Amino acid sequence: MTGQATSDFAESTGDTRLRLTLRITLAAVVLAAAIAAASLVMVGPGQAVVVTEFGDPVRVVTQPGLVWKIPAPMESTVPVDLRLRTTSSGLQDVGTKDGLRILVQAYLAWQVAADPAHIRQFLRAGRNDPDDVARQLRSFMGSALQIVASDYTLSELVNTDQGRARLAAFETQLRDNLSRQVLDTYGVTIVQVGVERLSLPAETLAATVARMRAERETVAAERTAEGLRIAAEIRSGAARDARITGARAQQDAAEIEAKSREQAAAIRADAYALDPELYTLLRSLDTITATVGPKTRLILRTDAAPFRALVEGPPATTPPDPTTSDPARTSQR
């Protein structure tokens, strides 16, 4: 009985030790897992983790993956969102270079700069609050719109002529103006700035319409003056051409008339040479026809030239001698 009791006691003691060992091992595993869980931090894409030692940032991790740290409370972690965000300025009443008032609404895309210095700046100035930083950016944007818009005229911001429009330059200057302010202040980078909406107040719209009307009237006056100048040139050229043509026609007519007179004189000379008396008679009749009309009354002597031809008639001619007369002259007479 004593041996049996001793054997049972030994088995019971061995089981107790085994269970104790298992419990200690399990506790060690749980403790190690807890320590590992407290020491490991997961850094996701588009995220940075700031490791602080009693609240003081000691290192910044921007690469995705697992990061080791000393368990709390010695070291803690603060996640920082590095993803791209957008915000809008709302309608801002600003003045242009030519003294007009316009309403501009712009947007900007921003994100925390992915370097340790600017991430610490974002934690310190922005308190790791993207919404508060967005409100501050909208305030910066309103001031920047006032400054940048004063460097541009309305026709440079709104124009159908792409060569005169400078809206892209306006957006670039606005982005540069904002980037200088917010990077050093909040540690954020301005990725893009654009104009969402641009409109005119009622008084500016009226002034713009009046200016457009004046410009169109100026253009119309210039074109009218140009048309009148061209018309005057055409009329002057036509008058010059008409004078030249008229002078040439008169010269040609004078030449033709001179030639005709020369030919007429030659014909009269030939006619007179053939039969002087007949020629004198015909000329006398022509003179009477030219001077006496249907209502003309003349009292003249009938034996005076040229009316003698009406009384005496053609002079008597001696019949030519067939043996001595010229056949050609006889036929002409």
C-alpha positions in Angstrom: 0.0 0.0 0.0 2.8 2.4 0.8 4.4 1.7 -2.6 1.2 2.2 -4.4 0.6 5.5 -2.6 4.1 6.7 -3.4 3.6 5.9 -7.1 0.3 7.8 -7.2 1.9 10.8 -5.4 4.7 10.8 -8.0 2.3 10.7 -10.9 0.2 13.5 -9.4 3.3 15.6 -8.9 4.4 15.0 -12.5 1.0 16.1 -13.8 1.0 19.2 -11.7 4.5 20.2 -12.9 3.4 19.5 -16.5 0.3 21.7 -16.2 2.3 24.4 -14.6 4.9 24.3 -17.3 2.2 24.5 -20.0 0.6 27.4 -18.2 3.9 29.3 -17.9 4.6 28.6 -21.6 1.2 29.8 -22.6 1.5 32.9 -20.5 4.9 33.6 -22.0 3.5 33.2 -25.5 0.6 35.5 -24.7 2.9 38.0 -23.2 5.3 37.9 -26.1 2.3 38.3 -28.5 1.1 41.3 -26.5 4.6 42.8 -26.5 4.9 42.2 -30.2 1.5 43.7 -30.9 2.4 46.7 -28.8 5.7 47.1 -30.6 4.6 46.6 -34.2 2.9 49.3 -36.2 1.4 48.9 -39.7 2.0 51.8 -42.1 -0.5 51.8 -44.9 -0.3 53.3 -48.4 -0.8 57.0 -48.5 -0.1 57.2 -44.8 2.8 58.2 -42.5 3.4 57.3 -38.9 5.1 59.6 -36.4 6.7 57.8 -33.5 6.6 60.0 -30.3 8.6 59.5 -27.1 6.5 60.8 -24.2 4.8 63.1 -26.8 7.9 64.3 -28.5 8.2 63.2 -32.2 11.4 61.2 -32.6 11.1 59.6 -36.0 8.8 59.6 -39.0 8.0 56.5 -41.1 6.6 57.1 -44.6 7.3 53.7 -46.3 4.4 51.2 -46.1 5.0 48.1 -44.0 5.6 47.0 -40.4 7.5 49.3 -38.0 9.0 48.4 -34.6 8.7 50.7 -31.6 9.0 50.6 -27.9 5.7 49.6 -26.3 3.6 52.3 -24.7 3.8 54.4 -22.6 7.4 55.0 -23.6 6.6 55.4 -27.4 3.4 56.1 -29.1 2.4 56.5 -32.8 0.4 59.2 -34.6 -0.9 58.4 -38.1 -0.8 61.2 -40.7 -2.9 61.0 -43.8 -0.8 61.8 -46.9 -3.6 61.4 -49.5 -4.7 64.1 -51.9 -7.5 66.4 -50.7 -9.5 69.1 -52.4 -11.2 72.3 -51.1 -13.0 75.2 -52.7 -12.7 79.0 -52.0 -16.4 79.7 -52.7 -17.3 82.9 -54.7 -14.9 85.7 -54.0 -15.6 89.3 -55.0 -12.2 90.6 -56.4 -11.1 93.5 -58.5 -9.3 93.3 -61.8 -6.5 95.5 -63.2 -8.9 97.6 -65.3 -11.0 98.4 -62.2 -13.9 95.9 -62.7 -15.3 93.7 -60.0 -15.7 90.0 -60.8 -16.8 86.9 -58.8 -14.3 84.0 -58.9 -14.5 80.6 -57.3 -11.3 78.5 -57.3 -10.4 75.0 -56.1 -7.1 73.6 -54.9 -5.8 70.1 -54.5 -3.4 69.7 -51.6 -1.6 67.0 -49.5 0.9 66.8 -46.7 4.4 66.8 -48.1 5.9 63.3 -47.7 9.1 64.3 -45.9 9.7 64.2 -42.1 10.2 67.9 -41.6 7.0 68.9 -43.2 5.1 66.1 -41.5 6.3 67.4 -38.1 5.3 70.9 -39.3 1.8 69.6 -40.2 1.5 68.0 -36.7 2.7 71.2 -34.9 0.8 73.9 -36.9 -2.2 71.9 -38.2 -2.6 69.7 -35.1 -3.1 66.8 -37.5 -6.6 68.1 -38.4 -7.1 68.2 -42.2 -10.5 70.0 -41.9 -8.9 72.8 -39.9 -6.1 73.1 -42.4 -8.6 73.2 -45.2 -10.4 76.1 -43.6 -7.0 77.9 -43.3 -6.3 77.2 -46.9 -9.6 78.7 -48.0 -8.7 81.9 -46.1 -5.3 82.0 -47.8 -6.9 81.4 -51.2 -9.3 84.3 -50.7 -6.4 86.7 -50.0 -4.4 85.3 -52.9 -7.3 85.8 -55.3 -7.4 89.5 -54.4 -3.7 89.9 -55.0 -3.4 87.9 -58.3 -6.6 89.2 -59.9 -5.3 92.8 -59.7 -2.5 91.8 -62.2 -5.0 90.8 -64.9 -7.7 92.6 -66.9 -11.1 91.1 -67.5 -10.4 90.6 -71.2 -7.3 88.5 -70.2 -9.5 86.2 -68.0 -12.5 85.9 -70.3 -11.9 86.2 -74.1 -13.0 84.2 -77.1 -9.5 84.8 -78.6 -7.3 82.1 -77.3 -4.2 84.2 -78.1 -5.3 86.9 -75.7 -6.8 84.8 -72.9 -4.4 84.3 -69.9 -6.5 82.1 -67.6 -3.8 79.4 -67.4 -1.2 82.0 -66.3 -3.7 83.3 -63.7 -4.0 79.8 -62.2 -0.3 79.2 -62.2 0.4 82.5 -60.5 -2.3 81.7 -57.9 -0.8 78.3 -57.2 2.7 79.8 -56.8 1.4 82.5 -54.5 -0.3 79.9 -52.3 2.5 77.4 -52.3 5.0 79.9 -50.8 2.6 80.6 -47.9 1.2 77.2 -46.9 4.3 75.0 -47.3 6.3 76.7 -44.6 3.3 77.4 -42.4 1.5 74.0 -42.5 3.8 71.7 -44.3 1.4 71.0 -47.1 2.0 71.0 -50.8 -0.4 72.6 -53.4 -0.7 70.2 -56.2 -3.2 72.0 -58.4 -5.2 75.2 -58.5 -8.0 75.9 -61.0 -10.9 78.3 -61.6 -14.3 76.6 -61.1 -16.5 79.6 -61.8 -16.1 83.2 -63.0 -19.0 85.5 -63.2 -19.8 89.2 -63.2 -21.9 91.3 -60.8 -24.7 93.4 -62.3 -22.8 96.7 -62.4 -19.7 95.0 -63.9 -21.9 93.2 -66.5 -23.4 96.6 -67.5 -19.9 98.2 -67.8 -18.7 95.2 -69.8 -21.6 95.3 -72.2 -21.0 99.1 -72.6 -17.3 98.6 -73.3 -18.1 95.8 -75.8 -20.6 98.1 -77.5 -18.0 100.9 -77.7 -15.4 98.5 -79.1 -17.8 97.2 -81.7 -18.7 100.8 -82.6 -15.0 101.7 -82.9 -14.5 98.7 -85.2 -17.5 99.6 -87.3 -16.3 103.2 -87.6 -12.9 102.0 -88.7 -14.4 99.7 -91.3 -16.7 102.4 -92.5 -13.8 104.8 -92.9 -11.8 102.1 -94.7 -14.7 101.5 -97.0 -15.1 105.2 -97.8 -11.4 105.4 -98.5 -11.5 102.5 -100.8 -14.6 103.9 -102.5 -12.9 107.3 -103.0 -9.9 105.5 -104.5 -12.2 103.6 -106.8 -14.1 106.8 -107.9 -10.8 108.7 -108.3 -9.4 105.9 -110.4 -12.6 105.7 -112.5 -12.5 109.4 -113.1 -8.9 109.3 -114.1 -9.5 106.4 -116.4 -12.6 108.3 -117.9 -10.5 111.4 -118.5 -7.7 109.3 -120.1 -10.3 107.4 -122.2 -12.0 110.7 -123.2 -8.7 112.3 -124.2 -7.8 109.3 -126.2 -11.2 109.3 -127.9 -10.9 113.0 -128.7 -7.5 112.5 -130.1 -8.7 109.6 -132.2 -11.8 111.7 -133.3 -9.5 114.6 -134.2 -7.3 112.3 -136.2 -10.3 110.7 -138.0 -11.8 114.2 -138.6 -8.5 115.5 -140.0 -8.2 112.5 -142.3 -11.8 112.8 -143.4 -11.3 116.5 -144.1 -8.2 115.7 -146.0 -10.0 113.0 -148.0 -13.0 115.4 -148.5 -10.7 118.1 -149.8 -9.0 115.6 -152.1 -12.5 114.5 -153.4 -13.6 118.1 -153.9 -10.3 118.9 -155.7 -10.8 115.9 -158.0 -14.5 116.8 -158.6 -13.5 120.4 -159.4 -10.8 119.3 -161.7 -13.3 117.1 -163.6 -16.0 119.7 -164.1 -15.6 123.1 -162.4 -19.0 124.5 -163.4 -20.9 121.4 -162.1 -18.9 121.6 -158.9 -19.8 125.3 -158.5 -23.5 124.5 -159.0 -23.5 121.7 -156.5 -21.8 123.7 -153.9 -24.3 126.5 -154.4 -27.2 124.1 -153.9 -25.5 122.8 -150.7 -25.2 126.3 -149.5 -28.8 127.1 -150.1 -29.9 123.9 -148.4 -27.8 124.8 -145.4 -29.0 128.4 -145.1 -32.6 128.3 -146.1 -35.2 126.4 -144.0 -38.9 125.8 -144.2 -39.8 129.1 -142.5 -37.0 131.2 -144.0 -37.9 134.2 -146.2 -35.2 135.8 -148.2 -35.4 138.6 -150.7 -32.4 138.5 -153.0 -31.6 139.1 -156.5 -32.1 136.1 -158.6 -29.0 136.9 -160.7 -26.8 137.0 -157.6 -24.9 133.9 -156.6 -25.8 131.3 -155.5 -29.4 131.8 -156.6 -28.3 132.4 -160.2 -28.2 128.7 -160.6 -32.0 128.6 -159.9 -32.7 131.1 -162.8 -30.1 130.2 -165.4 -30.0 126.4 -164.7 -27.1 124.3 -165.7 -24.8 125.9 -168.3 -25.1 124.7 -171.8 -22.3 122.5 -172.9 -20.8 122.0 -176.3 -21.1 118.4 -177.5 -17.7 116.9 -177.4 -15.9 116.0 -180.6 -15.9 112.3 -180.8 -12.5 112.4 -182.4 -10.8 114.7 -179.8 -12.8 114.1 -176.5 -11.5 112.0 -173.6 -13.7 109.0 -173.2 -12.9 108.7 -169.5 -13.8 112.4 -168.8 -17.0 112.1 -170.9 -18.1 109.1 -168.9 -17.4 110.9 -165.6 -19.4 113.8 -166.7 
